[in-house]
Amino acid sequence: MIEPLRMANSLSGKSLFRWQLASLDGHSVVSASDMSLAVSGNVFADEAAFIACPRSAVLVCAGEGVERFSTSELRSFLRRIHRAAVPIYALGTATWLLAEAKLLDGAHCTIHWGKMAALYETFYGLAIDDALFVRDGSIVTCAGELAAFDLAMDLVRQHCDVELARSICQHLAADRWRDGASAQSLLPGLRFGSAGKKLSRILQLMERNIEEPLSLQEIAQQISLSRRQVERLFERHLSTTPRQHYLTLKLRRARQLVEMTEMSVTDIAMACGFESASYFSKSFKEHFDILPSVLRAR
């Protein structure tokens, strides 16, 4: 997120962007890759001065185990800066923290795909998009990882100009940046060409209809293709069948819910479009070589 903003300053010769790193307790933060990141202080320390700054924004970055960091102090802080109309950017799994603070009721949002199913089942009424980043009023949610680069480039384009954004891409050996509406789940090689775009639309339809799966005929009608044309797309690009791919999507989402929520196996089976808990457990065991109940216990 920060490096493209630093490059914007460097290439323009101006201080276009400034940032300050802070943590919840003012101490260094250790990343999941075991690297320690120094910070300048406590995120709550200069709240009044920060809110008074005319072009300020808060970027909340979170990764694994985000639930541990949803404290009452943090939730109150997020609500206060939101009431003060300070833009909030949630990166990675930080969307979860905004949902806990009740800032996303009725809003469109996104989160890293690995946490998407758990977010959907835990917080009702959220309009969750499978996207790289989503803007809704003063709140921007981002899937994190490389999507943070795309968001940073969008900020440069929005507040500076397209030519500067292109220069940054050239300097960082990136051929382009992606639009925020691009799907996280889109497979490499499917972003270009008519066949790839049609298949990507099918995959998005499947992703959005897990609980009540669409039939192959319904999918074909919505994409304006025949059943056989849909089958050929899967055979050519994914070396599988639509039915098998749909089952894989359902099982992957089920695994997320087993590992990241307290939902019962029966509720997970229903949420992932399985006719019964027994069929779900059987399919899960065949695919992952472990029963969902055993995985939950571990």
BALOBA-1460 file (C-alpha; in Angstrom, 3 decimals):
// residues 298
<rec num="1" residu="m" x="0.000" y="0.000" z="0.000"/>
<rec num="2" residu="i" x="2.694" y="2.479" z="1.019"/>
<rec num="3" residu="e" x="5.344" y="1.898" z="-1.653"/>
<rec num="4" residu="p" x="3.297" y="3.297" z="-4.612"/>
<rec num="5" residu="l" x="2.545" y="6.391" z="-2.493"/>
<rec num="6" residu="r" x="6.256" y="6.814" z="-1.738"/>
<rec num="7" residu="m" x="6.984" y="6.494" z="-5.447"/>
<rec num="8" residu="a" x="4.362" y="9.156" z="-6.194"/>
<rec num="9" residu="n" x="6.289" y="11.556" z="-3.949"/>
<rec num="10" residu="s" x="9.633" y="10.554" z="-5.420"/>
<rec num="11" residu="l" x="8.669" y="10.776" z="-9.105"/>
<rec num="12" residu="s" x="6.691" y="14.018" z="-8.718"/>
<rec num="13" residu="g" x="9.258" y="15.717" z="-6.480"/>
<rec num="14" residu="k" x="6.415" y="16.755" z="-4.185"/>
<rec num="15" residu="s" x="5.070" y="15.619" z="-0.816"/>
<rec num="16" residu="l" x="1.781" y="14.375" z="-2.225"/>
<rec num="17" residu="f" x="1.222" y="11.743" z="0.456"/>
<rec num="18" residu="r" x="2.324" y="11.437" z="4.076"/>
<rec num="19" residu="w" x="1.751" y="8.569" z="6.469"/>
<rec num="20" residu="q" x="2.298" y="7.619" z="10.072"/>
<rec num="21" residu="l" x="2.338" y="4.054" z="11.387"/>
<rec num="22" residu="a" x="0.653" y="3.380" z="14.722"/>
<rec num="23" residu="s" x="-0.411" y="0.322" z="16.695"/>
<rec num="24" residu="l" x="-3.058" y="-0.338" z="19.323"/>
<rec num="25" residu="d" x="-0.567" y="-0.194" z="22.208"/>
<rec num="26" residu="g" x="2.249" y="1.905" z="20.741"/>
<rec num="27" residu="h" x="4.613" y="-1.070" z="20.558"/>
<rec num="28" residu="s" x="6.158" y="-2.631" z="17.457"/>
<rec num="29" residu="v" x="3.981" y="-5.060" z="15.503"/>
<rec num="30" residu="v" x="5.250" y="-8.500" z="14.504"/>
<rec num="31" residu="s" x="3.913" y="-9.687" z="11.145"/>
<rec num="32" residu="a" x="2.795" y="-13.204" z="10.247"/>
<rec num="33" residu="s" x="6.169" y="-13.646" z="8.522"/>
<rec num="34" residu="d" x="7.891" y="-12.834" z="11.847"/>
<rec num="35" residu="m" x="9.181" y="-9.393" z="10.859"/>
<rec num="36" residu="s" x="8.957" y="-6.596" z="13.402"/>
<rec num="37" residu="l" x="7.523" y="-3.274" z="12.207"/>
<rec num="38" residu="a" x="8.366" y="-0.153" z="14.216"/>
<rec num="39" residu="v" x="5.572" y="2.377" z="14.811"/>
<rec num="40" residu="s" x="5.520" y="5.992" z="15.891"/>
<rec num="41" residu="g" x="3.032" y="5.553" z="18.700"/>
<rec num="42" residu="n" x="-0.446" y="4.706" z="19.890"/>
<rec num="43" residu="v" x="-3.270" y="5.053" z="17.354"/>
<rec num="44" residu="f" x="-5.497" y="6.741" z="19.959"/>
<rec num="45" residu="a" x="-2.921" y="9.305" z="21.163"/>
<rec num="46" residu="d" x="-3.480" y="12.234" z="18.776"/>
<rec num="47" residu="e" x="-7.085" y="11.600" z="17.806"/>
<rec num="48" residu="a" x="-8.292" y="15.203" z="18.127"/>
<rec num="49" residu="a" x="-5.438" y="16.661" z="16.074"/>
<rec num="50" residu="f" x="-5.832" y="13.926" z="13.515"/>
<rec num="51" residu="i" x="-9.576" y="14.553" z="13.052"/>
<rec num="52" residu="a" x="-8.868" y="18.278" z="12.676"/>
<rec num="53" residu="c" x="-6.459" y="17.620" z="9.789"/>
<rec num="54" residu="p" x="-8.434" y="18.439" z="6.592"/>
<rec num="55" residu="r" x="-7.201" y="15.673" z="4.227"/>
<rec num="56" residu="s" x="-6.554" y="12.857" z="6.653"/>
<rec num="57" residu="a" x="-7.648" y="9.235" z="6.449"/>
<rec num="58" residu="v" x="-7.301" y="6.096" z="8.563"/>
<rec num="59" residu="l" x="-5.968" y="2.868" z="7.054"/>
<rec num="60" residu="v" x="-6.723" y="-0.162" z="9.211"/>
<rec num="61" residu="c" x="-4.583" y="-3.177" z="8.340"/>
<rec num="62" residu="a" x="-5.311" y="-6.669" z="9.684"/>
<rec num="63" residu="g" x="-4.469" y="-10.256" z="8.833"/>
<rec num="64" residu="e" x="-4.855" y="-13.604" z="10.558"/>
<rec num="65" residu="g" x="-6.822" y="-13.841" z="13.808"/>
<rec num="66" residu="v" x="-8.470" y="-10.466" z="13.290"/>
<rec num="67" residu="e" x="-11.168" y="-11.270" z="15.877"/>
<rec num="68" residu="r" x="-8.600" y="-10.927" z="18.695"/>
<rec num="69" residu="f" x="-8.134" y="-7.234" z="17.965"/>
<rec num="70" residu="s" x="-11.767" y="-6.108" z="18.070"/>
<rec num="71" residu="t" x="-11.634" y="-4.281" z="21.411"/>
<rec num="72" residu="s" x="-14.257" y="-1.871" z="22.724"/>
<rec num="73" residu="e" x="-11.646" y="0.911" z="22.591"/>
<rec num="74" residu="l" x="-10.924" y="0.285" z="18.914"/>
<rec num="75" residu="r" x="-14.623" y="0.031" z="18.009"/>
<rec num="76" residu="s" x="-15.340" y="3.353" z="19.747"/>
<rec num="77" residu="f" x="-12.386" y="4.979" z="17.989"/>
<rec num="78" residu="l" x="-13.582" y="3.811" z="14.574"/>
<rec num="79" residu="r" x="-17.109" y="5.071" z="15.243"/>
<rec num="80" residu="r" x="-15.830" y="8.479" z="16.371"/>
<rec num="81" residu="i" x="-13.662" y="9.078" z="13.311"/>
<rec num="82" residu="h" x="-16.488" y="7.865" z="11.075"/>
<rec num="83" residu="r" x="-18.860" y="10.403" z="12.666"/>
<rec num="84" residu="a" x="-16.194" y="13.039" z="12.025"/>
<rec num="85" residu="a" x="-16.355" y="12.133" z="8.305"/>
<rec num="86" residu="v" x="-12.740" y="10.940" z="8.228"/>
<rec num="87" residu="p" x="-12.343" y="8.348" z="5.422"/>
<rec num="88" residu="i" x="-11.587" y="4.834" z="6.631"/>
<rec num="89" residu="y" x="-9.704" y="2.288" z="4.528"/>
<rec num="90" residu="a" x="-9.886" y="-1.337" z="5.721"/>
<rec num="91" residu="l" x="-7.172" y="-3.597" z="4.285"/>
<rec num="92" residu="g" x="-7.106" y="-7.402" z="4.302"/>
<rec num="93" residu="t" x="-9.348" y="-8.743" z="7.045"/>
<rec num="94" residu="a" x="-9.840" y="-5.315" z="8.669"/>
<rec num="95" residu="t" x="-13.350" y="-5.225" z="7.181"/>
<rec num="96" residu="w" x="-14.223" y="-7.551" z="10.070"/>
<rec num="97" residu="l" x="-13.282" y="-4.806" z="12.573"/>
<rec num="98" residu="l" x="-15.542" y="-2.307" z="10.801"/>
<rec num="99" residu="a" x="-18.400" y="-4.810" z="10.869"/>
<rec num="100" residu="e" x="-17.845" y="-5.351" z="14.606"/>
<rec num="101" residu="a" x="-18.035" y="-1.572" z="15.050"/>
<rec num="102" residu="k" x="-21.351" y="-1.589" z="13.140"/>
<rec num="103" residu="l" x="-20.058" y="0.751" z="10.443"/>
<rec num="104" residu="l" x="-21.053" y="-1.477" z="7.519"/>
<rec num="105" residu="d" x="-24.798" y="-1.909" z="8.051"/>
<rec num="106" residu="g" x="-26.324" y="-1.685" z="4.575"/>
<rec num="107" residu="a" x="-22.972" y="-0.811" z="2.990"/>
<rec num="108" residu="h" x="-21.243" y="-2.549" z="0.110"/>
<rec num="109" residu="c" x="-17.899" y="-4.007" z="1.154"/>
<rec num="110" residu="t" x="-15.292" y="-6.655" z="0.452"/>
<rec num="111" residu="i" x="-12.745" y="-8.657" z="2.449"/>
<rec num="112" residu="h" x="-9.978" y="-11.118" z="1.655"/>
<rec num="113" residu="w" x="-11.633" y="-14.165" z="0.041"/>
<rec num="114" residu="g" x="-10.398" y="-16.466" z="2.814"/>
<rec num="115" residu="k" x="-12.586" y="-14.614" z="5.318"/>
<rec num="116" residu="m" x="-15.510" y="-13.837" z="3.019"/>
<rec num="117" residu="a" x="-17.715" y="-16.812" z="3.935"/>
<rec num="118" residu="a" x="-17.213" y="-16.270" z="7.668"/>
<rec num="119" residu="l" x="-18.031" y="-12.546" z="7.329"/>
<rec num="120" residu="y" x="-21.200" y="-13.354" z="5.392"/>
<rec num="121" residu="e" x="-22.426" y="-15.898" z="7.943"/>
<rec num="122" residu="t" x="-21.464" y="-13.865" z="11.030"/>
<rec num="123" residu="f" x="-22.800" y="-10.404" z="10.137"/>
<rec num="124" residu="y" x="-26.241" y="-10.261" z="8.558"/>
<rec num="125" residu="g" x="-27.268" y="-7.536" z="6.149"/>
<rec num="126" residu="l" x="-23.836" y="-6.881" z="4.631"/>
<rec num="127" residu="a" x="-23.620" y="-6.480" z="0.858"/>
<rec num="128" residu="i" x="-20.332" y="-8.331" z="0.291"/>
<rec num="129" residu="d" x="-18.748" y="-8.142" z="-3.156"/>
<rec num="130" residu="d" x="-16.075" y="-10.461" z="-4.529"/>
<rec num="131" residu="a" x="-13.937" y="-7.485" z="-5.514"/>
<rec num="132" residu="l" x="-10.418" y="-6.131" z="-5.036"/>
<rec num="133" residu="f" x="-11.689" y="-3.013" z="-3.295"/>
<rec num="134" residu="v" x="-15.062" y="-1.351" z="-2.798"/>
<rec num="135" residu="r" x="-15.905" y="2.296" z="-2.103"/>
<rec num="136" residu="d" x="-19.080" y="3.105" z="-0.185"/>
<rec num="137" residu="g" x="-19.246" y="6.701" z="0.992"/>
<rec num="138" residu="s" x="-16.317" y="7.471" z="3.288"/>
<rec num="139" residu="i" x="-15.500" y="3.788" z="3.808"/>
<rec num="140" residu="v" x="-13.255" y="1.809" z="1.466"/>
<rec num="141" residu="t" x="-12.694" y="-1.908" z="2.018"/>
<rec num="142" residu="c" x="-9.896" y="-3.801" z="0.285"/>
<rec num="143" residu="a" x="-8.967" y="-7.473" z="0.000"/>
<rec num="144" residu="g" x="-5.378" y="-6.681" z="0.968"/>
<rec num="145" residu="e" x="-2.332" y="-8.501" z="-0.441"/>
<rec num="146" residu="l" x="-1.695" y="-7.308" z="-4.028"/>
<rec num="147" residu="a" x="-5.119" y="-5.622" z="-4.098"/>
<rec num="148" residu="a" x="-3.612" y="-2.989" z="-1.775"/>
<rec num="149" residu="f" x="-1.290" y="-2.024" z="-4.641"/>
<rec num="150" residu="d" x="-4.303" y="-1.563" z="-6.925"/>
<rec num="151" residu="l" x="-6.019" y="0.595" z="-4.300"/>
<rec num="152" residu="a" x="-2.889" y="2.727" z="-3.852"/>
<rec num="153" residu="m" x="-2.660" y="3.241" z="-7.617"/>
<rec num="154" residu="d" x="-6.319" y="4.250" z="-7.683"/>
<rec num="155" residu="l" x="-5.580" y="6.844" z="-4.994"/>
<rec num="156" residu="v" x="-2.717" y="8.232" z="-7.074"/>
<rec num="157" residu="r" x="-4.918" y="8.370" z="-10.165"/>
<rec num="158" residu="q" x="-7.746" y="10.009" z="-8.202"/>
<rec num="159" residu="h" x="-5.708" y="12.663" z="-6.338"/>
<rec num="160" residu="c" x="-2.916" y="13.228" z="-8.859"/>
<rec num="161" residu="d" x="-3.180" y="12.056" z="-12.478"/>
<rec num="162" residu="v" x="-3.112" y="8.973" z="-14.688"/>
<rec num="163" residu="e" x="0.329" y="9.714" z="-16.106"/>
<rec num="164" residu="l" x="1.903" y="9.644" z="-12.651"/>
<rec num="165" residu="a" x="0.161" y="6.333" z="-11.967"/>
<rec num="166" residu="r" x="1.568" y="4.924" z="-15.216"/>
<rec num="167" residu="s" x="5.060" y="6.118" z="-14.306"/>
<rec num="168" residu="i" x="4.816" y="4.363" z="-10.945"/>
<rec num="169" residu="c" x="3.778" y="1.125" z="-12.649"/>
<rec num="170" residu="q" x="6.720" y="1.415" z="-15.043"/>
<rec num="171" residu="h" x="9.149" y="2.060" z="-12.192"/>
<rec num="172" residu="l" x="7.843" y="-0.876" z="-10.128"/>
<rec num="173" residu="a" x="7.873" y="-3.241" z="-13.149"/>
<rec num="174" residu="a" x="4.083" y="-3.615" z="-13.052"/>
<rec num="175" residu="d" x="2.414" y="-3.599" z="-16.450"/>
<rec num="176" residu="r" x="-0.899" y="-2.248" z="-15.107"/>
<rec num="177" residu="w" x="-3.128" y="-1.836" z="-12.099"/>
<rec num="178" residu="r" x="-6.524" y="-3.481" z="-11.805"/>
<rec num="179" residu="d" x="-9.931" y="-1.923" z="-11.427"/>
<rec num="180" residu="g" x="-11.421" y="-2.276" z="-7.953"/>
<rec num="181" residu="a" x="-14.437" y="-4.159" z="-9.297"/>
<rec num="182" residu="s" x="-12.239" y="-7.001" z="-10.605"/>
<rec num="183" residu="a" x="-13.081" y="-10.260" z="-8.882"/>
<rec num="184" residu="q" x="-10.643" y="-11.758" z="-6.370"/>
<rec num="185" residu="s" x="-11.692" y="-15.247" z="-7.434"/>
<rec num="186" residu="l" x="-10.927" y="-14.715" z="-11.110"/>
<rec num="187" residu="l" x="-8.290" y="-17.206" z="-12.226"/>
<rec num="188" residu="p" x="-5.070" y="-16.079" z="-13.999"/>
<rec num="189" residu="g" x="-5.458" y="-15.996" z="-17.758"/>
<rec num="190" residu="l" x="-9.208" y="-15.337" z="-17.702"/>
<rec num="191" residu="r" x="-9.165" y="-11.530" z="-17.597"/>
<rec num="192" residu="f" x="-8.697" y="-11.123" z="-21.335"/>
<rec num="193" residu="g" x="-10.384" y="-12.623" z="-24.382"/>
<rec num="194" residu="s" x="-14.086" y="-13.287" z="-24.922"/>
<rec num="195" residu="a" x="-13.971" y="-16.925" z="-23.788"/>
<rec num="196" residu="g" x="-12.169" y="-16.017" z="-20.576"/>
<rec num="197" residu="k" x="-14.623" y="-13.226" z="-19.808"/>
<rec num="198" residu="k" x="-17.599" y="-15.540" z="-20.318"/>
<rec num="199" residu="l" x="-16.091" y="-18.155" z="-18.029"/>
<rec num="200" residu="s" x="-15.304" y="-15.505" z="-15.411"/>
<rec num="201" residu="r" x="-18.976" y="-14.460" z="-15.423"/>
<rec num="202" residu="i" x="-19.982" y="-18.091" z="-14.883"/>
<rec num="203" residu="l" x="-17.530" y="-18.458" z="-11.993"/>
<rec num="204" residu="q" x="-18.879" y="-15.297" z="-10.369"/>
<rec num="205" residu="l" x="-22.443" y="-16.600" z="-10.734"/>
<rec num="206" residu="m" x="-21.435" y="-19.798" z="-8.988"/>
<rec num="207" residu="e" x="-19.628" y="-17.913" z="-6.201"/>
<rec num="208" residu="r" x="-22.703" y="-15.756" z="-5.563"/>
<rec num="209" residu="n" x="-25.114" y="-18.683" z="-5.500"/>
<rec num="210" residu="i" x="-23.589" y="-21.172" z="-3.080"/>
<rec num="211" residu="e" x="-26.456" y="-21.593" z="-0.610"/>
<rec num="212" residu="e" x="-28.991" y="-22.136" z="-3.405"/>
<rec num="213" residu="p" x="-26.909" y="-23.460" z="-6.327"/>
<rec num="214" residu="l" x="-28.002" y="-22.719" z="-9.869"/>
<rec num="215" residu="s" x="-28.567" y="-25.537" z="-12.322"/>
<rec num="216" residu="l" x="-26.363" y="-25.767" z="-15.399"/>
<rec num="217" residu="q" x="-29.354" y="-24.764" z="-17.521"/>
<rec num="218" residu="e" x="-29.963" y="-21.629" z="-15.400"/>
<rec num="219" residu="i" x="-26.296" y="-20.667" z="-15.647"/>
<rec num="220" residu="a" x="-26.263" y="-21.167" z="-19.415"/>
<rec num="221" residu="q" x="-29.380" y="-19.019" z="-19.843"/>
<rec num="222" residu="q" x="-27.962" y="-16.146" z="-17.793"/>
<rec num="223" residu="i" x="-24.749" y="-16.120" z="-19.852"/>
<rec num="224" residu="s" x="-26.612" y="-16.622" z="-23.164"/>
<rec num="225" residu="l" x="-24.788" y="-19.862" z="-23.969"/>
<rec num="226" residu="s" x="-25.884" y="-23.450" z="-24.463"/>
<rec num="227" residu="r" x="-25.227" y="-26.118" z="-21.826"/>
<rec num="228" residu="r" x="-22.667" y="-27.726" z="-24.101"/>
<rec num="229" residu="q" x="-20.837" y="-24.417" z="-24.641"/>
<rec num="230" residu="v" x="-20.560" y="-23.967" z="-20.869"/>
<rec num="231" residu="e" x="-19.219" y="-27.506" z="-20.486"/>
<rec num="232" residu="r" x="-16.609" y="-26.881" z="-23.201"/>
<rec num="233" residu="l" x="-15.390" y="-23.712" z="-21.440"/>
<rec num="234" residu="f" x="-14.760" y="-25.694" z="-18.264"/>
<rec num="235" residu="e" x="-13.087" y="-28.542" z="-20.144"/>
<rec num="236" residu="r" x="-10.789" y="-26.192" z="-22.056"/>
<rec num="237" residu="h" x="-9.798" y="-23.708" z="-19.335"/>
<rec num="238" residu="l" x="-10.181" y="-25.647" z="-16.078"/>
<rec num="239" residu="s" x="-9.982" y="-29.322" z="-17.135"/>
<rec num="240" residu="t" x="-13.089" y="-30.143" z="-15.125"/>
<rec num="241" residu="t" x="-16.895" y="-30.121" z="-15.357"/>
<rec num="242" residu="p" x="-19.241" y="-27.362" z="-14.146"/>
<rec num="243" residu="r" x="-20.750" y="-29.757" z="-11.609"/>
<rec num="244" residu="q" x="-17.380" y="-30.737" z="-10.158"/>
<rec num="245" residu="h" x="-16.209" y="-27.125" z="-10.009"/>
<rec num="246" residu="y" x="-19.420" y="-26.067" z="-8.238"/>
<rec num="247" residu="l" x="-18.903" y="-28.848" z="-5.688"/>
<rec num="248" residu="t" x="-15.311" y="-27.719" z="-5.119"/>
<rec num="249" residu="l" x="-16.469" y="-24.129" z="-4.507"/>
<rec num="250" residu="k" x="-19.060" y="-25.318" z="-1.992"/>
<rec num="251" residu="l" x="-16.531" y="-27.472" z="-0.145"/>
<rec num="252" residu="r" x="-13.921" y="-24.698" z="-0.013"/>
<rec num="253" residu="r" x="-16.468" y="-22.328" z="1.485"/>
<rec num="254" residu="a" x="-17.546" y="-25.040" z="3.919"/>
<rec num="255" residu="r" x="-13.955" y="-25.493" z="5.071"/>
<rec num="256" residu="q" x="-13.659" y="-21.762" z="5.750"/>
<rec num="257" residu="l" x="-16.785" y="-21.938" z="7.918"/>
<rec num="258" residu="v" x="-15.554" y="-25.033" z="9.759"/>
<rec num="259" residu="e" x="-12.235" y="-23.361" z="10.564"/>
<rec num="260" residu="m" x="-13.340" y="-19.776" z="11.156"/>
<rec num="261" residu="t" x="-16.820" y="-19.895" z="12.729"/>
<rec num="262" residu="e" x="-18.671" y="-21.720" z="15.499"/>
<rec num="263" residu="m" x="-21.480" y="-22.808" z="13.162"/>
<rec num="264" residu="s" x="-22.658" y="-26.405" z="13.532"/>
<rec num="265" residu="v" x="-21.902" y="-28.938" z="10.800"/>
<rec num="266" residu="t" x="-25.612" y="-29.037" z="9.938"/>
<rec num="267" residu="d" x="-25.795" y="-25.247" z="9.573"/>
<rec num="268" residu="i" x="-22.645" y="-25.228" z="7.435"/>
<rec num="269" residu="a" x="-24.108" y="-27.925" z="5.198"/>
<rec num="270" residu="m" x="-27.236" y="-25.805" z="4.646"/>
<rec num="271" residu="a" x="-25.249" y="-22.587" z="4.118"/>
<rec num="272" residu="c" x="-23.157" y="-24.298" z="1.437"/>
<rec num="273" residu="g" x="-26.044" y="-25.805" z="-0.538"/>
<rec num="274" residu="f" x="-25.828" y="-29.460" z="0.570"/>
<rec num="275" residu="e" x="-29.018" y="-31.485" z="0.816"/>
<rec num="276" residu="s" x="-28.085" y="-33.120" z="4.128"/>
<rec num="277" residu="a" x="-25.376" y="-33.043" z="6.787"/>
<rec num="278" residu="s" x="-24.476" y="-36.680" z="6.073"/>
<rec num="279" residu="y" x="-23.927" y="-36.038" z="2.337"/>
<rec num="280" residu="f" x="-21.925" y="-32.943" z="3.216"/>
<rec num="281" residu="s" x="-19.669" y="-34.861" z="5.638"/>
<rec num="282" residu="k" x="-19.160" y="-37.630" z="3.076"/>
<rec num="283" residu="s" x="-18.235" y="-35.154" z="0.313"/>
<rec num="284" residu="f" x="-15.981" y="-33.206" z="2.689"/>
<rec num="285" residu="k" x="-14.120" y="-36.387" z="3.699"/>
<rec num="286" residu="e" x="-13.626" y="-37.417" z="0.066"/>
<rec num="287" residu="h" x="-12.277" y="-34.000" z="-0.902"/>
<rec num="288" residu="f" x="-10.104" y="-33.088" z="2.111"/>
<rec num="289" residu="d" x="-9.453" y="-36.563" z="3.522"/>
<rec num="290" residu="i" x="-10.819" y="-35.519" z="6.904"/>
<rec num="291" residu="l" x="-14.298" y="-35.203" z="8.411"/>
<rec num="292" residu="p" x="-15.482" y="-31.638" z="9.176"/>
<rec num="293" residu="s" x="-16.099" y="-32.587" z="12.810"/>
<rec num="294" residu="v" x="-12.515" y="-33.856" z="13.167"/>
<rec num="295" residu="l" x="-11.108" y="-30.724" z="11.503"/>
<rec num="296" residu="r" x="-13.176" y="-28.562" z="13.869"/>
<rec num="297" residu="a" x="-11.847" y="-30.464" z="16.883"/>
<rec num="298" residu="r" x="-8.250" y="-29.948" z="15.743"/>
